Amino acid sequence: MIQVGQSSVPTFDSLSEVRILHEPSVYLVGRQRIDSGELDRFLADHGVSWQSDTEVAGEYLAEAAGRVCYMSFAKPRPGGNKTYLHHILEVGHGSVLEHAAWNFVFTGCSRSLTHELVRHRAGWAYSQLSQRYVDESVAEYVEPDVIAQNHDLHALWLDAIGHAHQAYVKLVDKLAEYYKDEPDKTLRRKLARQAARSVLPNATETKIFVTVNARALRHFIEMRGSRHAEVEIRKLAIKMLQIMQIEAPHLFGDYQLVPLPDGTFEAATPHRKV
């Protein structure tokens, strides 16, 4: 029997090859570093010395970029990096936030979600799982909460997923036979999978590697962390925010999590559209 709920651990139905997911996973896999020697050389060439009090490279670089604009290294105002970046957010000098960037891997996301995600272009880079090369015969599917919480809707959804999944598996087998005269085994598999994937639904789970700068990520959080956003991508936005509030609190600490009637949260900040 399938068990539904909010667990991020996949569950199994009577089709042992199908796994149902309800939560995205976010992995922060890369961050910047400071080349302090080169930064000090730049400062020395201009007769000043300066050092930020943050150990977060993204916060450090955003401050350095802002100070280059006014060459304000010699007499920084008191309060350190936190106060400096708070002022940046207040005045909306968002361009300096574009110098801070992180790398993530998202899993447990539906193709519906990534169709929306990749609309965010400026400040983002993407590398997504290829259905032409990756076999989906042992697949995962993302079920919307509103469907999972209702027995009849869940049964209808599961039936549709099951038929699509079985059609994919059969098509791959038959297409492999169709292309049996192709001597390149890798190409033969690709040709079969790229045609068979046409029956897979938007619910199909995918994995995507992303790189994003702080300004673009703030825009994403405000757009997709809103109560008006689709629920699945809102969950992703909130998870990213929670990670970044620990990772770079001077750049993301101004957001508050506001509980919503459906048990999820939205992100709110007094410094929108920085």
N, C-alpha and C positions, 0 to 999 in steps of 0.2 A: 504493500500500500504506500501511496505517496503521502508524505507529511508536509504540510504547508506552514508557513510562518515567516519570521523575520531572520532566521538563522542564515549566516553566510556559508554554512556547510551544505554542499549539494545533497539532495535526496534523490531516491530512485523510484521509478514507477515499474509497472509490470513489464514494460519494454526495458530490459536490463541495459540496453545501450543508450538510453536517454537519461540525462541528468537535468534536474530543474533547479534554477538558482533564483534568489530573491534579493541579493545584495551585491553591489559592485565592490571590488577590492582595489585599493590604491597603494602602490609601492613607490616611495621616494627613493630613486636609485642613483641620482647624481646631483651634485651641487658644485658651485664654483669654488675657486681658491684665490687668495691674494698673492701676487708676486710683490712682496713688500720691498725687495731690493730695487726693482724698477720704479715703484711708486716713490720710494725715498730718493732715487736718483733724479726723478722729475722735480721733486720738491727742492732738492739741493740746487739744481740748476736754476731755480727761481728764488733762491735765498731764503727759503722757509723750511720749517720742519713741522710735521703734524702726524698725529696718530689717533684713529677713532677708538672709542672704548667698547665697540661691539666685536665679538668673535665670529659673527655670521658674515660670510664673504659677500652675500648679496646686499645686506644692509650697509656694509663697509663701502662697496663699490657705488651704491646709489648715493651715499653721502659724498664720496669723493667726486663723483660726476657733478653733483650739485655745486660743490665748492669750486670746481674748475670754472663754472659759469661766471662766478664773481671773484675768483681768486681770493676766497675768504679763509684760507688756511692759517694765516698768521695770527688772527685774533678771533678764534671761534667763540660764539656765545656759550655761556654755561648751559649744562643740561645734557651734554653728550649726544650720542647718535639717536637715542630715543626722542629727545626734544627736537633735534634737527629734522628727523623724518616726519615727526608729527606736524611740524610747520610746513613741510613739503605737501603733506596731505591737505592741510588747511587751505593753502594758497592754490592748490591744484597744479603744482609744477610736476605733472606726471611723467614727463619725458625722461627724467632721471631714473625712474623706476624701471625703465626698459633695459637698463644695464644689468639688472639682477635676474638670473634665470636658474631654473631647476629642471630636472629630468624625472619623469614618472612612467610607470607602467600601470595601465588599467586592465583589470580582468573582470569577468563576471558581468560584462556590459553587453547589452543587446545591440544588434545592428541598427535598431531604431535610435538608440542613444548616440552611436557614433555618427549616424547621418546628421544629427543635430550638432554634435561636437565639432565636426570638421568644417562647419560654417564659420567657426571662429578662426580667421586666417591670420590677421596681423599679429605678430608676436608668438605664433604657435608653429611647431613642426610636428609631423605625424609619420609613423611607420606602423602600419596595421597588418594583422594576420591575413595571409592570402588564402582564400578558399580555392584558388586554382591549384595550389600545391599541398595544402593541408587537408587531410582526409576528415570529413565530417560524419563518417558513419558511426563513430562513437562521439556523439554530440552533446552539447549543453544548451539549454534554452532558458531564457529569462522570462519569468512570469510576472506580470503586473500585480501589485498588491491587491487592487480592487477585485481582480479575478480570483486570486488565490484565497481570498477571505470568504468567497461564496461557493458552496459546494456545487451548485448547478453550473455556474460560470466556469469553475475550475474543470469540471468534467468535459464541458464543451471545448474548452481551450486545449485540454490534454488530448482529446480525440483528434482535433485538427493538427496538433503538433505531431502526434503519432503517425497520421496518414502522410504528412509531408516528409517526415523522417524516413519512413519505409519507402516512399517513392524515390527519395534520393539514393538510398542504398541499392534499390533495384536498377535505377538508371545508371549508376556507376558500373554495376556488373554488366549490364547490357551494352553500355558504351565501350567498356573495355573489350568486349567481344567484337564490337563493331570496328574498333581500331586495332584488332589483333595483328594485322599485317604491318603495323608501324614498328620498325626494328628498335627504335629508341624507347626503352621501357619507361624512362622518366617522362618523356613527351607523351607517351600513351596514357599514363595516369593523369597528366595535366589536362589533356584533351577531354578525358572522361569527366573529370571533376569540374572543369570550368563550364561544361554544359549541364551537368546534373545539379549544380548549385542553384540553378534558376528556380527550383521548386522550394528552396529553403526559405523559411519565413523571416520577417524582421526580428523575431524573438531569438534567433540564433545567437548564441554567445560569441563574443569576439574578444581579442586582446589587442591592445594598441599602446605603442611607446610614444610618449609626447615630450616635447621640450617647450617651455613657456616662460616668458618673462613676467616680472611682478605686476607690471601695469596691465598686461593682457589677462593675467590670472584674476586680478581684481575685477576687471570688466566681466569676465566669465562668472565669477562668484555673484556679482550683482544681478546679472541677467538670468543665470540658471539656478541661483540660490534663492530666487524669488518664489513666493507662493503661487504666482501665475505660471511658473515653469512646469514642464512635465515632471511627474514624480520621480522617475528613475534618474534623470539627469540632475534633478535637485539633490537627490541623495549623494550623487557623485560630487557635486559642487560643495556640499556641506562637509563631506569627508576630506576634500582637499583643503578647505578652510581650516578644519580642526588640526590637520597636519601642519599647515603653514603658520598657524598661531603659535605652535610650539617651535617650529623651525625658524621663523623670522617674525617674532612678535612686534618688532618696531614697524614692520610693513603691513601686518595684517591684524594687529591687536585691537584696532578700532571697531572691528565687526562684533556684533552681538548675535547670538542664536535666539530666535523667537519661535516658541513652540506653536505648531499649527494643529487644528482639530483632528487631522488624520494621524497624529502621532509623530509626524516628521517635523522638520524645522526649516525656517528660512533665515537668510542672512540679512542683517540691517546695519547700516553705517551712516554717520552724519557726513561722511566725506565720499559722496558718490561721484562717479565719472572723473576721477583724478587723471 
